[in-house]
Amino acid sequence: MYLGAAVMLLLGVGGAVAAVLLHRATSVAAAPVATLPFLSGWRPEEHALSRFHARYYPVTLLFLAFDVEMLYMYPWAVVVAEVGISAVVEMFVFLGVLMVGVLWAWREGALRWV
């Protein structure tokens, strides 16, 4: 009854163990910090896990506004002919809400790249 689940669990655990063993067999150094993969091998001036500057947050919100817009526009484009004018009105309301986020990011200076 649970044979399929047991086989999938066994394959998952076996795949994870195989990946760990493959990593250990092919790794370059035992101390990963010594190889300096951060900044293409140059000595880092800051820690790799340091906080981002606050100016990156408006850019992130601007990206999310455009990303969410495309997420909803693809399915909308498929059904807009069937639904009619109400779908067009709803999409323009949605785009208006996203435009508020874009205007806020513009006001915060997210579009200045200097």
Secondary structure, 3 states (H helix, E strand, C coil): CCHHHHHHHHHHHHHHHHHHHHHHHHCCCCCHHHHCCHHHHCCCCCCCCCCCCCCHHHHHHHHHHHHHHHHHHHHHHHHHHHHCHHHHHHHHHHHHHHHHHHHHHHHHCCCCCC
